[in-house]
Amino acid sequence: MFVPKLLTCLREGYGLGSLRRDTLAGLTVAIVALPLAMAIAIASGATPDKGLFTAIVAGFLISALGGSRHQIGGPTAAFVIVVYGVIEKHGFDGLVISTLMAGAILVLLGAFKLGTLIKYIPYPVVTGFTAGIAITIFSTQIKDFFGLRMEHVPADFIAKWGDYAKAAPSFSAASTAIALATVAVIVALRRWKPAWPGMLIAVVLTTLAVHLLKLPIDTIESRFGAIPNTLPFPELPKGITLHRLYELLPSAVTIALLAGIESLLSCVIADGMTGRRHRSNIELVGQGVANVVSALFGGLPATGALARTATNIKAGALTPVSGMLHAVFLLVFMWLLAPLAGMVPLAALAGILAVVAWNMSEAERLKHFLHAPRGDQLVLATTLILTVLVDITVALEVGIVLAALVFIRRLVQTTEVSAIAGRDLAERAETEAGATALAAIDIPKGVEVFEISGPFFFGVAAMLADILDRIEKPPRVFILRMGNVPLIDASGIDALDSFIAKNRARGTAVFLTRVQPQPLQVLREMGLLNRLGPDALQPNLTAALAKAQPILAASEAAPAAS
């Protein structure tokens, strides 16, 4: 049943004490989100007011309709390169349509209960594309960080840095000083006064410095004009046609996938901080509705914001009401402080995003990967490089496929098909039923015993076929021990079926022992159990050897009779 966490919390009881804590947490998060929303919008190639619209509208709905008690939604740095690319290629109207479609996709993902699947994206892939996004975000801020005079900044990473090099002579010492001062204040406060809103304090101090010293630095108002102090009236984006929807579908899928991944990762981390459990599918539905409405208000794509969610938890939030109030406070700030916000220097916002990029890079975790298995290192490096140089969608697709191949290779290495000799039988006797009798029994002549250890799936199915090539003379009885096979797939069943058919064609009877529940179910469902016959499955090796005795006796009697 799709019940938002807000309703669950209200049913549990909500009093003035809870409201007081949620109000304080919502105010704290709003103070953090105010400069960040504008900075992310500007870095994305949009105007700063779009970031505020998104944080207010989507932020309210993500908390009201989502599946987490503490999730804070809004524009996030992870979307910067995606949004920038869509705006550059399709215009802002194209971004709005893409966001609208992405919201619908997220609602469908949640409705079909696919939220849990997104969480299974491998950790090296997530780390790789997050670090790649961090590098790309930092690269988008070089112009404003150093005050370079450039009319246009290319979207392509290599081309961007080429143009930066050409514009290097236009370097502004004043802009660089303000950007560095912003970074220094944030880092210092984070170390000495972590409870203080470092980003807002840094922006206020650097804004005062620019205007008191009359520094020649671009501000929000000088580049983008005045920031409105009210929300726009919602409306459908212009130019919606079937051709346009088809053209923008890849962008919409990318936005939906990224929003789903980031929001659920944020929920998982929030659960770890609070001991609570989120509802993945409800969260996706809430994210989807929030993105649809954000698009109607001309906003950007939105998702759960990890840093703001963590701030919300540390500030003492109890329920989703804190996230809703954070959006209300942002609306009040925009109404009261819009003229002052226009005075903020762009170099200060570049400094904020430089800190955000560093936090996203997760340098400590990247260090840990230096000691990780080579396969994981390859997946991370490939995902990171493709994120920076190609595209997030391609990076995720290739990273997931590569991670799957690495996983399959590891599974193959854990599975073994081995022959069992008489002395091995005695050593293994203690693990099977009838151990005392088994230890004293030799494997009769004309019987071959092999054992499969590990998952029996498409990656190792060929191993079974190799057994027949290793046996010079076909035995009368072939016993395959499967007690160490936890699972089998269709390829494994096909290989087993083919193996049994080839043995029967050579006059060899086949017995399977100790078949586990999952393989037994697949054998039954795919019809192989019927084709095997009632005696082919035996509980243990002792029973299989007993069934083999009449076959061996008949085989010995046949030459004597002739």
C-alpha positions in Angstrom: 0.0 0.0 0.0 1.4 3.4 -1.0 1.3 5.4 2.2 3.7 8.4 2.6 5.8 8.5 5.7 4.1 11.8 6.6 0.8 10.1 7.2 2.5 7.4 9.2 4.2 9.9 11.4 1.0 11.9 12.0 -0.9 8.7 12.9 1.7 8.0 15.5 0.9 11.3 17.2 2.3 14.8 16.5 2.4 17.5 19.3 3.9 20.9 19.9 7.2 19.4 21.0 7.6 17.6 17.7 6.6 20.7 15.8 9.2 22.8 17.7 12.0 20.4 16.8 10.9 20.1 13.1 10.7 23.9 12.8 14.2 24.4 14.1 15.6 21.7 11.8 13.7 23.1 8.8 15.1 26.6 9.4 18.6 25.2 9.7 18.3 23.3 6.5 16.8 26.3 4.7 19.7 28.5 5.7 22.1 25.8 4.2 19.9 25.4 1.0 19.5 29.0 0.1 22.9 29.7 -1.4 23.3 26.2 -2.6 20.1 26.1 -4.6 21.2 29.3 -6.5 24.8 28.0 -7.0 23.6 24.7 -8.4 21.2 26.4 -10.8 23.8 28.7 -12.1 26.3 25.9 -12.6 23.6 24.0 -14.5 23.3 26.7 -17.0 20.0 28.1 -15.6 19.2 31.2 -13.7 19.4 31.3 -9.9 15.7 31.7 -9.4 15.1 28.3 -11.0 17.1 26.7 -8.2 15.0 28.4 -5.6 11.7 27.4 -7.3 12.9 23.8 -7.4 14.0 23.8 -3.7 10.7 25.3 -2.6 8.2 23.3 -4.8 10.0 20.0 -5.1 11.4 20.2 -1.6 8.0 20.5 -0.1 6.5 17.6 -2.1 9.4 15.2 -1.7 9.0 15.5 2.1 5.2 15.5 2.0 4.8 12.5 -0.4 8.0 10.5 0.0 8.9 7.4 1.9 11.5 8.8 4.3 11.1 10.6 7.6 14.1 12.9 7.1 14.7 13.3 3.3 15.3 16.8 2.1 14.8 17.3 -1.6 15.8 19.9 -4.1 18.3 20.6 -6.9 21.6 18.7 -6.3 25.1 18.9 -7.7 24.8 15.5 -9.3 22.4 16.9 -11.8 24.7 19.8 -12.9 26.3 18.1 -15.9 23.1 16.4 -17.0 21.0 19.6 -16.8 23.8 21.7 -18.4 24.0 19.3 -21.4 20.2 19.2 -21.9 19.9 23.0 -21.8 22.8 23.4 -24.2 21.3 20.9 -26.7 17.6 21.3 -26.3 17.1 24.7 -24.6 15.4 25.3 -21.2 12.0 24.2 -22.5 13.6 20.9 -23.5 14.8 20.5 -19.9 11.4 21.2 -18.5 9.8 18.6 -20.8 12.5 16.1 -19.9 11.9 16.7 -16.2 8.2 16.3 -16.7 8.8 12.9 -18.4 11.4 11.9 -15.8 8.8 12.5 -13.1 6.3 10.3 -14.8 9.0 7.5 -15.2 9.8 7.7 -11.5 6.1 7.4 -10.6 5.8 4.3 -12.8 9.0 2.8 -11.2 7.5 3.2 -7.8 4.1 2.0 -8.8 5.6 -1.2 -10.3 7.6 -1.6 -7.1 11.0 -1.4 -8.8 12.5 0.8 -6.1 14.5 -2.0 -4.5 16.2 -2.8 -7.8 17.9 0.6 -8.1 19.7 0.0 -4.8 21.5 -3.0 -6.2 23.8 -0.8 -8.4 27.3 -1.9 -7.5 29.2 0.3 -5.1 32.3 0.9 -7.4 29.9 2.2 -10.1 28.2 4.6 -7.7 31.6 5.8 -6.3 33.0 6.1 -9.8 30.2 8.2 -11.3 29.9 10.3 -8.1 33.7 11.1 -8.3 33.3 11.8 -12.0 30.5 14.2 -11.3 32.6 16.0 -8.7 35.4 16.5 -11.2 33.0 17.8 -13.8 31.3 20.2 -11.3 34.6 21.7 -10.3 35.6 22.1 -14.0 32.4 24.1 -14.6 33.3 26.6 -11.9 36.8 27.6 -13.1 35.5 30.6 -15.1 33.8 32.3 -12.1 36.3 31.0 -9.6 39.2 32.7 -11.4 37.1 35.5 -13.0 38.0 34.5 -16.6 36.5 36.5 -19.4 34.7 34.0 -21.6 31.5 34.4 -23.6 30.8 30.7 -23.7 32.0 27.6 -21.8 31.8 24.4 -23.9 30.0 21.4 -22.4 32.8 18.9 -23.5 35.3 18.4 -20.7 38.5 18.6 -22.9 37.2 21.5 -25.0 36.3 23.3 -21.8 39.8 23.1 -20.4 41.2 24.1 -23.7 39.2 27.3 -23.7 40.1 27.9 -20.0 43.8 27.8 -21.1 43.1 30.4 -23.8 41.3 32.7 -21.4 43.9 32.4 -18.7 45.4 35.9 -19.3 42.0 37.4 -18.3 42.5 36.0 -14.8 41.0 38.2 -12.0 42.9 38.4 -8.7 39.8 39.9 -7.0 37.5 37.0 -8.1 40.1 34.4 -7.1 40.5 36.0 -3.7 36.8 36.0 -3.0 36.4 32.4 -4.1 39.3 31.3 -2.0 38.0 33.3 1.0 34.6 31.5 0.6 36.3 28.1 0.7 38.5 29.1 3.7 35.5 30.4 5.7 33.5 27.2 5.0 36.4 24.9 5.8 37.3 26.8 9.0 33.7 26.9 10.3 33.2 23.2 9.5 36.3 22.5 11.7 35.8 24.9 14.5 32.0 25.6 14.5 30.4 22.7 12.7 26.9 23.7 13.9 27.1 27.1 12.2 25.8 27.5 8.6 29.2 27.9 7.1 28.0 28.4 3.4 25.6 31.2 4.3 28.1 32.9 6.6 30.8 32.7 3.8 28.4 34.2 1.3 27.3 37.0 3.6 31.0 37.9 4.4 32.2 37.8 0.9 29.2 39.8 -0.4 29.9 42.5 2.1 33.6 42.5 1.2 32.8 42.9 -2.5 30.4 45.8 -2.0 32.4 47.6 0.7 35.7 47.4 -1.2 33.8 48.0 -4.6 35.6 45.0 -6.2 35.0 44.6 -9.9 33.3 41.2 -9.7 30.2 39.8 -11.4 27.2 39.3 -9.1 24.0 37.4 -9.6 22.1 40.6 -10.5 24.7 41.9 -12.9 24.6 38.7 -14.9 21.1 37.4 -14.5 19.0 40.4 -13.4 16.9 40.7 -10.3 15.6 37.6 -8.5 11.8 37.5 -8.3 10.3 37.4 -4.8 7.3 35.2 -5.7 6.8 31.8 -7.3 5.7 31.8 -11.0 2.2 30.6 -12.0 2.4 26.9 -13.0 2.0 26.1 -16.7 2.7 23.3 -19.2 5.9 23.7 -21.1 5.6 24.9 -24.7 6.3 22.8 -27.8 5.2 19.3 -26.5 4.9 17.1 -29.6 5.3 13.3 -30.1 8.6 14.0 -32.0 9.8 16.3 -29.2 8.9 13.7 -26.5 10.8 11.0 -28.5 13.8 13.2 -28.9 14.0 14.0 -25.2 13.3 10.5 -23.9 17.0 9.6 -23.4 17.5 12.7 -21.3 14.3 11.9 -19.3 15.5 8.4 -18.6 18.9 9.7 -17.5 17.3 12.2 -15.1 14.9 9.6 -13.7 17.7 7.1 -13.2 19.9 9.6 -11.5 17.1 10.9 -9.4 16.1 7.4 -8.3 19.7 6.4 -7.5 20.6 9.5 -5.5 17.3 9.7 -3.6 17.5 6.1 -2.5 21.1 6.3 -1.6 20.3 9.3 0.5 17.5 7.4 2.2 19.7 4.4 2.9 22.4 6.7 4.6 19.6 8.5 6.5 18.4 5.1 7.8 21.9 4.3 8.9 22.1 7.6 10.9 18.6 7.2 12.5 17.9 3.5 12.7 14.7 4.0 10.8 13.6 2.3 7.5 12.4 4.1 4.4 10.0 2.9 1.8 11.7 2.8 -1.5 8.7 2.6 -3.8 6.9 5.4 -2.0 10.0 7.5 -2.2 10.2 7.0 -6.0 6.5 8.0 -6.3 7.1 11.1 -4.2 10.2 12.0 -6.2 8.2 11.6 -9.4 5.3 13.8 -8.4 7.8 16.4 -7.1 9.6 16.5 -10.5 6.4 16.8 -12.5 5.2 19.7 -10.4 8.7 21.3 -10.4 8.6 21.2 -14.2 5.2 22.9 -14.2 6.7 25.8 -12.1 9.7 26.0 -14.5 12.1 24.4 -12.1 15.0 22.0 -12.4 15.1 18.2 -11.8 15.0 17.4 -8.1 16.1 14.5 -5.9 17.0 13.7 -2.3 20.0 15.8 -1.2 22.3 13.8 1.1 24.2 16.7 2.7 20.9 18.6 3.4 19.3 15.4 4.7 22.2 14.8 7.0 22.0 18.4 8.3 18.2 17.9 8.9 18.9 14.8 11.0 21.7 16.4 13.0 19.4 19.4 13.6 17.0 17.2 15.4 14.3 16.6 12.8 11.6 14.0 13.8 9.2 13.8 10.8 8.8 15.0 7.1 7.3 18.2 8.5 10.8 19.5 8.9 11.4 19.1 5.1 8.1 20.8 4.3 9.0 23.7 6.6 12.4 24.0 5.0 10.6 24.8 1.8 8.3 27.3 3.5 11.3 29.1 5.0 12.9 29.3 1.6 9.8 30.8 0.2 9.9 33.4 3.0 13.6 34.1 2.4 12.9 34.6 -1.3 10.0 37.0 -0.6 12.0 39.1 1.9 15.6 38.8 0.7 15.4 38.7 -3.1 17.0 42.1 -3.7 19.9 41.2 -1.3 20.4 37.8 -3.0 21.1 39.6 -6.3 24.2 41.2 -4.7 25.9 37.8 -4.1 29.2 37.6 -6.1 29.4 34.6 -8.5 32.9 33.9 -7.3 31.5 33.1 -3.9 29.0 30.6 -5.4 31.9 29.1 -7.3 33.7 28.7 -4.0 30.7 26.9 -2.5 30.5 24.5 -5.4 34.2 23.8 -5.2 33.6 22.6 -1.6 30.6 20.6 -2.7 32.7 19.0 -5.5 35.4 18.1 -3.0 32.8 16.5 -0.7 31.3 14.5 -3.6 34.7 13.2 -4.7 34.8 11.2 -1.5 38.6 11.2 -1.6 38.9 9.0 1.5 36.8 6.3 -0.2 38.8 6.5 -3.4 42.0 5.9 -1.3 40.4 2.7 0.0 39.9 1.5 -3.5 43.6 1.5 -4.1 43.6 -1.7 -2.0 40.4 -3.2 -3.5 40.4 -6.1 -5.9 41.5 -5.3 -9.4 38.1 -5.9 -10.9 36.5 -3.3 -8.6 39.3 -0.8 -9.4 38.6 -1.3 -13.2 34.9 -0.8 -12.7 35.4 2.4 -10.7 38.0 3.9 -13.1 36.0 3.1 -16.2 32.8 4.6 -14.7 34.7 7.7 -13.6 36.4 8.3 -16.9 33.2 7.8 -18.9 31.3 10.1 -16.6 33.9 12.9 -17.2 34.6 12.4 -20.9 31.4 10.9 -22.3 28.1 10.9 -20.5 26.5 9.8 -17.2 24.1 7.4 -18.9 26.9 5.7 -20.9 29.0 5.6 -17.7 26.3 3.9 -15.7 25.4 1.4 -18.4 29.0 0.4 -19.1 29.9 0.4 -15.4 27.0 -1.9 -14.4 27.7 -4.3 -17.3 31.4 -4.4 -16.4 30.6 -4.9 -12.8 28.3 -7.8 -13.7 31.1 -9.4 -15.8 33.5 -9.1 -12.9 31.0 -10.7 -10.6 30.4 -13.5 -13.0 34.1 -14.1 -13.3 34.4 -14.3 -9.5 31.5 -16.8 -9.4 33.1 -18.9 -12.0 36.2 -19.1 -10.0 34.3 -20.3 -6.9 32.6 -23.2 -8.8 34.4 -26.4 -9.3 33.6 -29.8 -10.9 35.9 -32.4 -9.4 36.3 -36.2 -9.5 36.0 -38.1 -6.2 38.4 -41.0 -5.5 38.0 -43.6 -2.8 40.3 -42.0 -0.3 38.6 -38.6 -0.8 35.3 -40.3 -0.1 36.5 -41.4 3.4 37.7 -37.9 4.2 34.4 -36.4 3.2 32.3 -39.1 4.9 31.6 -37.1 8.1 29.6 -34.5 6.2 27.0 -36.9 4.7 24.3 -39.2 6.1 25.5 -42.7 6.6 29.0 -41.5 7.3 30.2 -44.6 9.2 29.2 -47.0 6.5 30.3 -44.7 3.8 33.9 -44.5 5.0 34.3 -48.2 4.7 32.9 -48.5 1.2 35.1 -48.2 -1.9 33.8 -46.9 -5.2 33.1 -50.0 -7.3 34.7 -50.4 -10.7 32.5 -49.1 -13.4 31.2 -46.1 -11.2 32.5 -42.6 -11.6 31.7 -40.0 -8.9 32.0 -36.3 -9.5 31.1 -33.3 -7.3 29.9 -29.8 -8.2 30.8 -27.1 -5.7 29.4 -23.6 -6.1 26.6 -22.0 -8.1 25.9 -23.8 -11.4 24.9 -21.1 -13.9 25.6 -20.1 -17.4 29.2 -19.0 -16.6 30.2 -22.5 -15.5 27.8 -24.7 -17.5 30.6 -25.7 -19.9 32.5 -27.4 -17.1 30.0 -30.3 -17.0 30.5 -31.0 -20.7 34.3 -31.2 -20.1 33.9 -34.2 -17.8 33.1 -36.6 -20.6 36.2 -35.6 -22.4 38.3 -36.4 -19.3 36.9 -40.0 -19.0 38.5 -42.4 -21.5 36.1 -45.3 -21.0 32.4 -44.6 -20.4 31.4 -45.9 -16.9 28.2 -48.0 -16.3 27.1 -45.6 -13.6 27.8 -41.9 -13.2 27.0 -40.2 -9.8 27.0 -36.4 -9.6 27.1 -35.0 -6.1 25.2 -31.7 -5.9 25.0 -31.0 -2.2 27.3 -28.0 -2.5 25.2 -26.4 -5.4 23.1 -23.6 -3.8 21.5 -22.5 -7.0 21.1 -23.4 -10.7 19.8 -21.4 -13.6 18.4 -22.4 -17.0 21.8 -22.7 -18.6 22.9 -25.1 -15.8 19.7 -27.1 -16.4 20.4 -27.3 -20.1 24.0 -28.4 -19.5 22.8 -31.0 -17.1 20.1 -32.2 -19.5 22.6 -32.5 -22.3 25.1 -34.3 -20.0 22.5 -36.9 -19.0 21.4 -37.4 -22.6 25.0 -38.0 -23.7 25.6 -40.5 -20.9 22.4 -42.4 -21.6 23.4 -42.6 -25.3 26.7 -44.2 -24.2 24.7 -46.7 -21.9 25.6 -44.9 -18.7 23.1 -44.5 -15.9 23.2 -41.1 -14.1 22.3 -40.4 -10.4 22.1 -37.0 -8.7 22.6 -36.9 -4.9 21.7 -34.4 -2.2 20.0 -31.9 -4.6 19.3 -28.7 -2.7 15.9 -27.0 -2.6 16.5 -24.3 -5.3 18.0 -26.6 -7.9 15.3 -29.2 -7.1 12.6 -26.7 -7.8 14.2 -25.6 -11.1 14.6 -29.2 -12.1 10.9 -29.8 -11.4 9.7 -26.6 -13.1 11.8 -27.1 -16.3 10.6 -30.7 -16.7 14.0 -32.3 -16.2 12.8 -34.2 -13.1 10.3 -36.1 -15.2 12.8 -36.9 -17.8 15.3 -38.2 -15.2 12.9 -40.8 -13.8 12.0 -41.7 -10.2 15.3 -43.3 -9.2 17.7 -40.7 -10.6 17.6 -38.5 -7.5 19.1 -40.0 -4.4 19.4 -38.6 -0.9 23.1 -39.4 -0.5 26.0 -41.3 -2.0 25.3 -44.5 -0.1 21.8 -44.7 -1.6 23.1 -44.0 -5.1 25.7 -46.8 -4.8 23.0 -49.2 -3.7 21.0 -48.3 -6.8 24.1 -48.8 -8.9 24.6 -52.4 -7.7 21.9 -54.0 -9.9 23.1 -52.1 -13.0 26.7 -53.2 -12.4 25.6 -56.8 -11.8 23.6 -56.8 -15.0 26.6 -55.4 -16.9 28.8 -58.2 -15.6 26.2 -60.9 -16.4 25.8 -59.8 -20.0 29.3 -60.8 -21.2 29.1 -64.1 -19.3 25.8 -65.0 -21.0 27.2 -64.3 -24.4 
